[in-house]
Amino acid sequence: MSLLPLGLLSQGGGASGAIGFQLISTSLISTTTASVTFSAIPSTFKHLQLRIVGRNTDAATFRSLTLRLNGDTGSNYGYQSMRGQNTTISSAAPGAYQTSLLIGETPGAGSAANGFGSLFVDLIDYANTTKIKTTKTMGGNAATNDVIAFNGTWNSTAAITSILVSDAVTSTSFAAGTRISLYGRGN
C-alpha cells in the first residue's frame, strides 16, 4: 500500500504502471475570485483528486482553504491536521463537526511575492452511497515553510456531485494565477 497522494504516480511509470487520472475540469483564476465550484461531476470514476496551486488576497501570511460538498452547509464535516513548520510539528482537530471541511492553506499577500502553495486533495470512493466520504490532503507552502497533511470526513453517504472550494475567511479571494483542477481516477 502506497502512502503517496494518488497523483504522485499518475503520470505513468509507477510501480504498477500508470494509475490513469483523467482531467474532468480546471479553473485558472485570471482575476480575484471568491470560490470555485465543480458541478455535474460524473459518477464513472472510483476516486477524485483536486490539484490546487494557489495564493489568496488576504494580507496575512497564509489562509486556510475549505470544501463544501453537494452544497451542504450543515455541521457535517470533520478533520484532523498535522503540520511541520521548520523544526516544529503540530496537530489540530475541531471538537465538533464544522460547516465546511478544512483541507489546507495557500499563501496570502503577507507572504513572499509570487509564492504559491500546492495541495493534492483525494476524495476517496466519492460515488459510493454506502460509505461516509473521506478525504486526504498532502501539501506545502514555501512562503511559510509548511508541510501539511489533513484527513477529513463528510458525514454523508451521498455520492459527491459538486465541490465548492473557497477560502476559510469569506472576505478574501483566490489571487490571479491560482489553478484548481479536478481529476478522476478509474481504479
Contact map, one row per residue, 1 for C-alpha under 8 A:
1110000000000000000000000000000000000000000000000000000000000000000000000000000000000000000000000000000000000000000000000000000000000000000000000000000000000000000000000000000000000000000
1111000000000000000000000000000000000000000000000000000000000000000000000000000000000000000000000000000000000000000000000000000000000000000000000000000000000000000000000000000000000000000
1111100000000000000000000000000000000000000000000000000000000000000000000000000000000000000000000000000000000000000000000000000000000000000000000000000000000000000000000000000000000000000
0111111100000000000000000000000000000000000000000000000000000000000000000000000000000000000000000000000000000000000000000000000000000000000000000000000000000000000000000000000000000000000
0011111100000000000000000000000000000000000000000000000000000000000000000000000000000000000000000000000000000000000000010100000000000001110000000000000000000000000000000000000000000000000
0001111111000000000000000000000000000000000000001000000000000000000000000000000000000000000000000000000000000000000000000100000000000000000000000000000000000000000000000000000000000000000
0001111111100000000010000000000000000000000000001000000000000000000000000000000000000000000000000000000000000000000000010000000000000000000000000000000000000000000000000000000000000000000
0001111111100000000000000000000000000000000000000000000000000000000000000000000000000000000000000000000000000000000000000000000000000000000000000000000000000000000000000000000000000000000
0000011111111100011000000000000000000000000000000000000000000000000000000000000000000000000000000000000000000000000000000000000000000000000000000000000000000000000000000000000000000000000
0000011111110100011110000000000000000000000000000000000000000000000000000000000000000000000000000000000000000000000000000000000000000000000000000000000000000000000000000000000000000000000
0000001111111100011110000000000000000000000000000000000000000000000000000000000000000000000000000000000000000000000000000000000000000000000000000000000000000000000000000000000000000000000
0000000011111100111100000000000000000000000000000000000000000000000000000000000000000000000000000000000000000000000000000000000000000000000000000000000000000000000000000000000000000000000
0000000010111111110000000000000000000000000000000000000000000000000000000000000000000000000000000000000000000000000000000000000000000000000000000000000000000000000000000000000000000000000
0000000011111111111000000000000000000000000000000000000000000000000000000000000000000000000000000000000000000000000000000000000000000000000000000000000000000000000000000000000000000000000
0000000000001111100000000000000000000000000000000000000000000000000000000000000000000000000000000000000000000000000000000000000000000000000000000000000000000000000000000000000000000000000
0000000000001111111000000000000000000000000000000000000000000000000000000000000000000000000000000000000000000000000000000000000000000000000000000000000000000000000000000000000000000000000
0000000000011111111000000000000000000000000000000000000000000000000000000000000000000000000000000000000000000000000000000000000000000000000000000000000000000000000000000000000000000000000
0000000011111101111100000000000000000000000000000000000000000000000000000000000000000000000000000000000000000000000000000000000000000000000000000000000000000000000000000000000000000000000
0000000011110101111110000000000000000000000000000000000000000000000000000000000000000000000000000000000000000000000000000000000000000000000000000000000000000000000000000000000000000000101
0000000001110000011111000000000000000000000000000000000000000000000000000000000000000000000000000000000000000000000000000000000000000000000000000000000000000000000000000000000000000000111
0000001001100000001111100000000000000000000000000000000000000000000000000000000000000000000000000000000000000000000000000000000000000000000000000000000000000000000000000000000000000011110
0000000000000000000111110000000000000000000000000000000000000000000000000000000000000000000000000000000000000000000000000000000000000000000000000000000000000000000000000000000000000011100
0000000000000000000011111100000000000000000000000000000000000000000000000000000000000000000000000000000000000000000000000000000000000000000000000000000000000000000000000000000000001111000
0000000000000000000001111100000000000000100000000000000000000000000000000000000000000000000000000000000000000000000000000000000000000000000000000000000000000000000000000000000000001111000
0000000000000000000000111110000000000100000000000000000000000000000000000000000000000000000000000000000000000000000000000000000000000000000000000000000000000000000000000000000000001110000
0000000000000000000000111111000000000000000000000000000000000000000000000000000000000000000000000000000000000000000000000000000000000000000000000000000000000000000000000000000000111100000
0000000000000000000000001111100000010000000000000000000000000000000000000000000000000000000000000000000000000000000000000000000000000000000000000000000000000000000000000000000000111000000
0000000000000000000000000111110000000000000000000000000000000000000000000000000000000000000000000000000000000000000000000000000000000000000000000000000000000000000000000000000011110000000
0000000000000000000000000011111110000000000000000000000000000000000000000000000000000000000000000000000000000000000000000000000000000000000000000000000000000000000000000000011111100000000
0000000000000000000000000001111100000000000000000000000000000000000000000000000000000000000000000000000000000000000000000000000000000000000000000000000000000000000000000000001111000000000
0000000000000000000000000000111110000000000000000000000000000000000000000000000000000000000000000000000000000000000000000000000000000000000000000000000000000000000000000000001100000000000
0000000000000000000000000000111111000000000000000000000010000000000000000000000000000000000000000000000000000000000000000000000000000000000000000000000000000000000000000000111100000000000
0000000000000000000000000000101111110000000000000000000000000000000000000000000000000000000000000000000000000000000000000000000000000000000000000000000000000000000000000000111100000000000
0000000000000000000000000000000111110000000000000000000000000000000000000000000000000000000000000000000000000000000000000000000000000000000000000000000000000000000001100101110000000000000
0000000000000000000000000000000011111000000000000000000000000000000000000000000000000000000000000000000000000000000000000000000000000000000000000000000000000000000111100000110000000000000
0000000000000000000000000010000011111100000000000000000000000000000000000000000000000000000000000000000000000000000000000000000000000000000000000000000000000000000111000000000000010000000
0000000000000000000000000000000000111110000000000000000000000000000000000000000000000000000000000000000000000000000000000000000000000000000000000000000000000000011110000000000000000000000
0000000000000000000000001000000000011111100000000000000000000000000000000000000000000000000000000000000000000000000000000000000000000000000000000000000000000000011100000000000000000100000
0000000000000000000000000000000000001111100000000000000000000000000000000000000000000000000000000000000000000000000000000000000000000000000000000000000000000000111000000000000000000000000
0000000000000000000000000000000000000111110000000000000000000000000000000000000000000000000000000000000000000000000000000000000000000000000000000000000000000000110000000000000000000000000
0000000000000000000000010000000000000111111000000000000000000000000000000000000000000000000000000000000000000000000000000000000000000000000000000000000000000001110000000000000000000000000
0000000000000000000000000000000000000001111110000000000000000000000000000000000000000000000000000000000000000000000000000000000000000000000000000000000000000000100000000000000000000000000
0000000000000000000000000000000000000000111110000000000000000000000000000000000000000000000000000000000000000000000000000000001000000000000000000000000000000010100000000000000000000000000
0000000000000000000000000000000000000000011111000000000000000000000000000000000000000000000000000000000000000000000000000000000000000000000000000000000000000000000000000000000000000000010
0000000000000000000000000000000000000000011111110000000000000000000000000000000000000000000000000000000000000000000000000000001000000000000000000000000000000000000000000000000000000001111
0000000000000000000000000000000000000000000111110000000000000000000000000000000000000000000000000000000000000000000000000001111000000000000000000000000000000000000000000000000000000001111
0000000000000000000000000000000000000000000011111000000000000000000000000000000000000000000000000000000000000000000000000111111000000000000000000000000000000000000000000000000000000001111
0000000000000000000000000000000000000000000011111100000000000000000000000000000000000000000000000000000000000000000000000111110000000000000000000000000000000000000000000000000000000111100
0000011000000000000000000000000000000000000000111110000000000000000000000000000000000000000000000000000000000000000000011110000000000000000000000000000000000000000000000000000000000111100
0000000000000000000000000000000000000000000000011111000000000000000000000000000000000000000000000000000000000000000000111100000000000000000000000000000000000000000000000000000000011110000
0000000000000000000000000000000000000000000000001111100000000000000000000000000000000000000000000000000000000000000001111000000000000000000000000000000000000000000000000000000000111110000
0000000000000000000000000000000000000000000000000111110000000000000000000000000000000000000000000000000000000000000011110000000000000000000000000000000000000000000000000000000001111000000
0000000000000000000000000000000000000000000000000011111000000000000000000000000000000000000000000000000000000000000111100000000000000000000000000000000000000000000000000000000001110000000
0000000000000000000000000000000000000000000000000001111100000000000000000000000000000000000000000000000001100000000111000000000000000000000000000000000000000000000000000000011011110000000
0000000000000000000000000000000000000000000000000000111110000000000000000000000000000000000000000000000001111000001110000000000000000000000000000000000000000000000000000000011111000000000
0000000000000000000000000000000000000000000000000000011111000110000000000000000000000000000000000000000001111000000000000000000000000000000000000000000000000000000000100001111000000000000
0000000000000000000000000000000100000000000000000000001111100000000000000000000000000000000000000000000000011000000000000000000000000000000000000000000000000000000000000001111000000000000
0000000000000000000000000000000000000000000000000000000111111110000000000000000000000000000000000000000000011100000000000000000000000000000000000000000000000000000000000001100000000000000
0000000000000000000000000000000000000000000000000000000011111000000000000000000000000000000000000000000000011100000000000000000000000000000000000000000000000000000000000000000000000000000
0000000000000000000000000000000000000000000000000000000001111110000000000000000000000000000000000000000000111110000000000000000000000000000000000000000000000000000000000000000000000000000
0000000000000000000000000000000000000000000000000000000001111110000000000000000000000000000000000000000000111110000000000000000000000000000000110000000000000000000000000000000000000000000
0000000000000000000000000000000000000000000000000000000101011111000000000000000000000000000000000000000011111110000000000000000000000000000000010000000000000000000000000000000000000000000
0000000000000000000000000000000000000000000000000000000101011111100000000000000000000000000000000000000011110000000000000000000000000000000000000000000000000000000000111000000000000000000
0000000000000000000000000000000000000000000000000000000000000111110000000000000000000000000000000000011111000000000000000000000000000000000000000000000000000000000000111000000000000000000
0000000000000000000000000000000000000000000000000000000000000011111000000000000000000000000000000000011111000000000000000000000000000000000000000000000000000000000011110000000000000000000
0000000000000000000000000000000000000000000000000000000000000001111100000000000000000000000000000001111100000000000000000000000000000000000000000000000000000000000011110000000000000000000
0000000000000000000000000000000000000000000000000000000000000000111110000000000000000000000000000001111000000000000000000000000000000000000000000000000000000000001111000000000000000000000
0000000000000000000000000000000000000000000000000000000000000000011111111000000000000000000000000011100000000000000000000000000000000000000000000000000000000000001110000000000000000000000
0000000000000000000000000000000000000000000000000000000000000000001111110000000000000000000000000000000000000000000000000000000000000000000000000000000001000001111100000000000000000000000
0000000000000000000000000000000000000000000000000000000000000000000111110000000000000000000000000000000000000000000000000000000000000000000000000000000000000001111000000000000000000000000
0000000000000000000000000000000000000000000000000000000000000000000111111000000000000000000000000000000000000000000000000000000000000000000000000000000000000000011100000000000000000000000
0000000000000000000000000000000000000000000000000000000000000000000111111101000000000000000000000010000000000000000000000000000000000000000000000000000000000000000000000000000000000000000
0000000000000000000000000000000000000000000000000000000000000000000100111111000000000000000000000011000000000000000000000000000000000000000000000000000000000000000000000000000000000000000
0000000000000000000000000000000000000000000000000000000000000000000000011111000000000000000000000111000000000000000000000000000000000000000000000000000000000000000000000000000000000000000
0000000000000000000000000000000000000000000000000000000000000000000000001111100000000000000000001111000000000000000000000000000000000000000000000000000000000000000000000000000000000000000
0000000000000000000000000000000000000000000000000000000000000000000000011111110000000000000000001111000000000000000000000000000000000000000000000000000001110000000000000000000000000000000
0000000000000000000000000000000000000000000000000000000000000000000000000011111000000000000000001111100000000000000000000000000000000000000000000000000111100000000000000000000000000000000
0000000000000000000000000000000000000000000000000000000000000000000000000001111100000000000011011100100000000000000000000000000000000000000000000000000111100000000000000000000000000000000
0000000000000000000000000000000000000000000000000000000000000000000000000000111110000000000011000000110000000000000000000000000000000000000000000000011110000000000000000000000000000000000
0000000000000000000000000000000000000000000000000000000000000000000000000000011111000000001111000000000000000000000000000000000000000000000000000000011100000000000000000000000000000000000
0000000000000000000000000000000000000000000000000000000000000000000000000000001111100000001110000000000000000000000000000000000000000000000000000001111000000000000000000000000000000000000
0000000000000000000000000000000000000000000000000000000000000000000000000000000111110000111100000000000000000000000000000000000000000000000000000001110000000000000000000000000000000000000
0000000000000000000000000000000000000000000000000000000000000000000000000000000011111000111000000000000000000000000000000000000000000000000000000111100000000000000000000000000000000000000
0000000000000000000000000000000000000000000000000000000000000000000000000000000001111111110000000000000000000000000000000000000000000000000000000111000000000000000000000000000000000000000
0000000000000000000000000000000000000000000000000000000000000000000000000000000000111111100000000000000000000000000000000000000000000000000000011110000000000000000000000000000000000000000
0000000000000000000000000000000000000000000000000000000000000000000000000000000000011111000000000000000000000000000000000000000000000000000000001100000000000000000000000000000000000000000
0000000000000000000000000000000000000000000000000000000000000000000000000000000000011111100000000000000000000000000000000000000000000000000000000000000000000000000000000000000000000000000
0000000000000000000000000000000000000000000000000000000000000000000000000000000000011111110000000000000000000000000000000000000000000000000000000000000000000000000000000000000000000000000
0000000000000000000000000000000000000000000000000000000000000000000000000000000001111011111000000000000000000000000000000000000000000000000000000000000000000000000000000000000000000000000
0000000000000000000000000000000000000000000000000000000000000000000000000000000001110001111100000000000000000000000000000000000000000000000000000000000000000000000000000000000000000000000
0000000000000000000000000000000000000000000000000000000000000000000000000000000111100000111110000000000000000000000000000000000000000000000000000000000000000000000000000000000000000000000
0000000000000000000000000000000000000000000000000000000000000000000000000000000111000000011111000000000000000000000000000000000000000000000000000000000000000000000000000000000000000000000
0000000000000000000000000000000000000000000000000000000000000000000000000000011110000000001111100000000000000000000000000000000000000000000000000000000000000000000000000000000000000000000
0000000000000000000000000000000000000000000000000000000000000000000000000000011100000000000111111100000000000000000000000000000000000000000000000000000000000000000000000000000000000000000
0000000000000000000000000000000000000000000000000000000000000000000000000000000000000000000011111000000000000000000000000000000000000000000000000000000000000000000000000000000000000000000
0000000000000000000000000000000000000000000000000000000000000000000000000000010000000000000001111100000000000000000000000000000000000000000000000000000000000000000000000000000000000000000
0000000000000000000000000000000000000000000000000000000000000000000000000011110000000000000001111110000000000000000000000000000000000000000000000000000000000000000000000000000000000000000
0000000000000000000000000000000000000000000000000000000000000000000000000111110000000000000001011111100000000000000000000000000000000000000000000000000000000000000000000000000000000000000
0000000000000000000000000000000000000000000000000000000000000000000100011111100000000000000000001111100000000000000000000000000000000000000000000000000000000000000000000000000000000000000
0000000000000000000000000000000000000000000000000000000000000000011100001111100000000000000000000111110000000000000000000000000000000000000000000000000000000000000000000000000000000000000
0000000000000000000000000000000000000000000000000000000000000000011100000000111000000000000000000111111000000000000000000000000000000000000000000000000111000000000000000000000000000000000
0000000000000000000000000000000000000000000000000000000000000001111000000000001000000000000000000001111100000000000000000000000000000000000000000000000100000000000000010000000000000000000
0000000000000000000000000000000000000000000000000000000000000001111000000000000000000000000000000000111110000000000000001000000000000000100000000000011100000000000000000000000000000000000
0000000000000000000000000000000000000000000000000000000000000001110000000000000000000000000000000000011111000000000000100000000000000000101000000001110000000000000000000000000000000000000
0000000000000000000000000000000000000000000000000000000000000111100000000000000000000000000000000000001111100000000010000000000000000000000010000000000000000000000000000000000000000000000
0000000000000000000000000000000000000000000000000000011100000111100000000000000000000000000000000000000111110000000111000000000000000000000010000000000000000000000000000000000000000000000
0000000000000000000000000000000000000000000000000000011100011110000000000000000000000000000000000000000011111110001110000000000000000000000010110000000000000000000000000000000000000000000
0000000000000000000000000000000000000000000000000000001111111110000000000000000000000000000000000000000001111110000000000000000000000000000000000000000000000000000000000000000000000000000
0000000000000000000000000000000000000000000000000000001111111100000000000000000000000000000000000000000000111111100000000000000000000000000000000000000000000000000000000000000000000000000
0000000000000000000000000000000000000000000000000000000001111100000000000000000000000000000000000000000000111111000000000000000000000000000000000000000000000000000000000000000000000000000
0000000000000000000000000000000000000000000000000000000000011100000000000000000000000000000000000000000000111111101000000000000000000000000000110000000000000000000000000000000000000000000
0000000000000000000000000000000000000000000000000000000000000000000000000000000000000000000000000000000000001111111000000000000000000000000000100000000000000000000000000000000000000000000
0000000000000000000000000000000000000000000000000000000000000000000000000000000000000000000000000000000000001011111000000000000000000000000000000000000000000000000000000000000000000000000
0000000000000000000000000000000000000000000000000000000000000000000000000000000000000000000000000000000000000001111100000000000000000000000000000000000000000000000000000000000000000000000
0000000000000000000000000000000000000000000000000000001000000000000000000000000000000000000000000000000000100011111110000000000000000000000001100000000000000000000000000000000000000000000
0000000000000000000000000000000000000000000000000000111000000000000000000000000000000000000000000000000001100000011111000000000000000000000011100000000000000000000000000000000001000000000
0000000000000000000000000000000000000000000000000001111000000000000000000000000000000000000000000000000011100000001111100000000000000000001111100000000000000000000000000000000000000000000
0000000000000000000000000000000000000000000000000011110000000000000000000000000000000000000000000000000001000000000111110000000000000000001110000000000000000000000000000000000000000000000
0000000000000000000000000000000000000000000000000111100000000000000000000000000000000000000000000000000100000000000011111000000000000000111100000000000000000000000000000000000000000000000
0000101000000000000000000000000000000000000000001111000000000000000000000000000000000000000000000000000000000000000001111100000000000000111000000000000000000000000000000000000000000000000
0000000000000000000000000000000000000000000000001110000000000000000000000000000000000000000000000000001000000000000000111110000000000011110000000000000000000000000000000000000000000000000
0000110000000000000000000000000000000000000000111100000000000000000000000000000000000000000000000000000000000000000000011111000000000011100000000000000000000000000000000000000000000000000
0000000000000000000000000000000000000000000000111000000000000000000000000000000000000000000000000000000000000000000000001111110000001111000000000000000000000000000000000000000000000000000
0000000000000000000000000000000000000000000001110000000000000000000000000000000000000000000000000000000000000000000000000111110000001110000000000000000000000000000000000000000000000000000
0000000000000000000000000000000000000000000001110000000000000000000000000000000000000000000000000000000000000000000000000011111100101100000000000000000000000000000000000000000000000000000
0000000000000000000000000000000000000000000001110000000000000000000000000000000000000000000000000000000000000000000000000011111100001000000000000000000000000011000000000000000000000000000
0000000000000000000000000000000000000000001011100000000000000000000000000000000000000000000000000000000000000000000000000000111110000000000000000000000000000111000000000000000000000000000
0000000000000000000000000000000000000000000000000000000000000000000000000000000000000000000000000000000000000000000000000000111111100000000000000000000000001110000000000000000000000000000
0000000000000000000000000000000000000000000000000000000000000000000000000000000000000000000000000000000000000000000000000000001111100000000000000000000000001110000000000000000000000000000
0000000000000000000000000000000000000000000000000000000000000000000000000000000000000000000000000000000000000000000000000000000111110000000000000000000000001100000000000000000000000000000
0000000000000000000000000000000000000000000000000000000000000000000000000000000000000000000000000000000000000000000000000000100111111000000000000000000000011000000000000000000000000000000
0000000000000000000000000000000000000000000000000000000000000000000000000000000000000000000000000000000000000000000000000000000001111100000000000000000011111100000000000000000000000000000
0000000000000000000000000000000000000000000000000000000000000000000000000000000000000000000000000000000000000000000000000011110000111110000000000000000011111000000000000000000000000000000
0000000000000000000000000000000000000000000000000000000000000000000000000000000000000000000000000000000000000000000000000011100000011111000000000000001111000000000000000000000000000000000
0000000000000000000000000000000000000000000000000000000000000000000000000000000000000000000000000000000000000000000000001111000000001111100000000000011110000000000000000000000000000000000
0000100000000000000000000000000000000000000000000000000000000000000000000000000000000000000000000000000000000000000000001110000000000111110000000000111100000000000000000000000000000000000
0000100000000000000000000000000000000000000000000000000000000000000000000000000000000000000000000000001100000000000000111100000000000011111000000001111000000000000000000000000000000000000
0000100000000000000000000000000000000000000000000000000000000000000000000000000000000000000000000000000000000000000000111000000000000001111100000011110000000000000000000000000000000000000
0000000000000000000000000000000000000000000000000000000000000000000000000000000000000000000000000000000100000000000011110000000000000000111110000011100000000000000000000000000000000000000
0000000000000000000000000000000000000000000000000000000000000000000000000000000000000000000000000000000000000000000011100000000000000000011111001111000000000000000000000000000000000000000
0000000000000000000000000000000000000000000000000000000000000000000000000000000000000000000000000000000011100000000111000000000000000000001111111110000000000000000000000000000000000000000
0000000000000000000000000000000000000000000000000000000000000000000000000000000000000000000000000000000000000000001110000000000000000000000111111100000000000000000000000000000000000000000
0000000000000000000000000000000000000000000000000000000000001000000000000000000000000000000000000000000000100011001110000000000000000000000011111100000000000000000000000000000000000000000
0000000000000000000000000000000000000000000000000000000000001100000000000000000000001000000000000000000000100010000000000000000000000000000011111100000000000000000000000000000000000000000
0000000000000000000000000000000000000000000000000000000000000000000000000000000000001100000000000000000000000000000000000000000000000000000111111110000000000000000000000000000000000000000
0000000000000000000000000000000000000000000000000000000000000000000000000000000000111100000000000000000000000000000000000000000000000000000111111111000000000000000000000000000000000000000
0000000000000000000000000000000000000000000000000000000000000000000000000000000000111000000000000000000000000000000000000000000000000000011110001111100000000000000000000000000000000000000
0000000000000000000000000000000000000000000000000000000000000000000000000000000011110000000000000000000100000000000000000000000000000000111100000111110000000000000000000000000000000000000
0000000000000000000000000000000000000000000000000000000000000000000000000000000011100000000000000000000100000000000000000000000000000001111000000011111000000000000000000000000000000000000
0000000000000000000000000000000000000000000000000000000000000000000000000000001111000000000000000000001100000000000000000000000000000011110000000001111100000000000000000000000000000000000
0000000000000000000000000000000000000000000000000000000000000000000000000000001110000000000000000000001000000000000000000000000000000111100000000000111110000000000000000000000000000000000
0000000000000000000000000000000000000000000000000000000000000000000000000000111100000000000000000000111000000000000000000000000000000111000000000000011111000000000000000000000000000000000
0000000000000000000000000000000000000000000000000000000000000000000000000000111000000000000000000000100000000000000000000000000000011110000000000000001111100000000000000000000000000000000
0000000000000000000000000000000000000000000000000000000000000000000010000001110000000000000000000000100000000000000000000000000000011100000000000000000111110000000000000000000000000000000
0000000000000000000000000000000000000000000000000000000000000000000000000001110000000000000000000000000000000000000000000000000000011000000000000000000011111000000000000000000000000000000
0000000000000000000000000000000000000000000000000000000000000000000000000001000000000000000000000000000000000000000000000000000000111000000000000000000001111100000000000000000000000000000
0000000000000000000000000000000000000000000000000000000000000000000000000000000000000000000000000000000000000000000000000000000111111000000000000000000000111110000000000000000000000000000
0000000000000000000000000000000000000000000000000000000000000000000000000000000000000000000000000000000000000000000000000000001111010000000000000000000000011111000000000000000000000000000
0000000000000000000000000000000000000000001000000000000000000000000000000000000000000000000000000000000000000000000000000000011110000000000000000000000000001111100000000000000000000000000
0000000000000000000000000000000000000000100000000000000000000000000011000000000000000000000000000000000000000000000000000000011000000000000000000000000000000111111000000000000000000000000
0000000000000000000000000000000000000011111000000000000000000000000011000000000000000000000000000000000000000000000000000000000000000000000000000000000000000011111000000000000000000000000
0000000000000000000000000000000000001111100000000000000000000000000011100000000000000000000000000000000000000000000000000000000000000000000000000000000000000001111100000000000000000000000
0000000000000000000000000000000000001110000000000000000000000000001111100000000000000000000000000000000000000000000000000000000000000000000000000000000000000001111110000000000000000000000
0000000000000000000000000000000000111100000000000000000000000000001110100000000000000000000000000000000000000000000000000000000000000000000000000000000000000000011111000000000000000000000
0000000000000000000000000000000000111000000000000000000000000000111100000000000000000000000000000000000000000000000000000000000000000000000000000000000000000000001111100000000000000000000
0000000000000000000000000000000001110000000000000000000000000000111000000000000000000000000000000000000000000000000000000000000000000000000000000000000000000000000111110000110000000000000
0000000000000000000000000000000001100000000000000000000100000011110000000000000000000000000000000000000000000000000000000000000000000000000000000000000000000000000011111101110000000000000
0000000000000000000000000000000000000000000000000000000000000011110000000000000000000000000000000000010000000000000000000000000000000000000000000000000000000000000001111100000000000000000
0000000000000000000000000000000000000000000000000000000000000011000000000000000000000000000000000000000000000000000000000000000000000000000000000000000000000000000000111111000000000000000
0000000000000000000000000000000001000000000000000000000000000000000000000000000000000000000000000000000000000000000000000000000000000000000000000000000000000000000000111111100000000000000
0000000000000000000000000000000000000000000000000000000000000000000000000000000000000000000000000000000000000000000000000000000000000000000000000000000000000000000000001111100000000000000
0000000000000000000000000000000001000000000000000000000111000000000000000000000000000000000000000000000000000000000000000000000000000000000000000000000000000000000000101111110000000000000
0000000000000000000000000000000111100000000000000000000111000000000000000000000000000000000000000000000000000000000000000000000000000000000000000000000000000000000001100111111000000000000
0000000000000000000000000000100111100000000000000000011110000000000000000000000000000000000000000000000000000000000000000000000000000000000000000000000000000000000001100001111101000000000
0000000000000000000000000000111110000000000000000000011110000000000000000000000000000000000000000000000000000000000000000000000000000000000000000000000000000000000000000000111111000000000
0000000000000000000000000000111110000000000000000000001000000000000000000000000000000000000000000000000000000000000000000000000000000000000000000000000000000000000000000000011111000000000
0000000000000000000000000001110000000000000000000000011000000000000000000000000000000000000000000000000000000000000000000000000000000000000000000000000000000000000000000000001111100000000
0000000000000000000000000001110000000000000000000001111000000000000000000000000000000000000000000000000000000000000100000000000000000000000000000000000000000000000000000000011111110000000
0000000000000000000000000111100000000000000000000011110000000000000000000000000000000000000000000000000000000000000000000000000000000000000000000000000000000000000000000000000011111000000
0000000000000000000000000111000000010000000000000111110000000000000000000000000000000000000000000000000000000000000000000000000000000000000000000000000000000000000000000000000001111100000
0000000000000000000000111110000000000000000000000111000000000000000000000000000000000000000000000000000000000000000000000000000000000000000000000000000000000000000000000000000000111110000
0000000000000000000000111100000000000100000000011110000000000000000000000000000000000000000000000000000000000000000000000000000000000000000000000000000000000000000000000000000000011111000
0000000000000000000011111000000000000000000000011110000000000000000000000000000000000000000000000000000000000000000000000000000000000000000000000000000000000000000000000000000000001111100
0000000000000000000011110000000000000000000011111000000000000000000000000000000000000000000000000000000000000000000000000000000000000000000000000000000000000000000000000000000000000111110
0000000000000000001111000000000000000000000011111000000000000000000000000000000000000000000000000000000000000000000000000000000000000000000000000000000000000000000000000000000000000011111
0000000000000000000110000000000000000000000111100000000000000000000000000000000000000000000000000000000000000000000000000000000000000000000000000000000000000000000000000000000000000001111
0000000000000000001100000000000000000000000011100000000000000000000000000000000000000000000000000000000000000000000000000000000000000000000000000000000000000000000000000000000000000000111
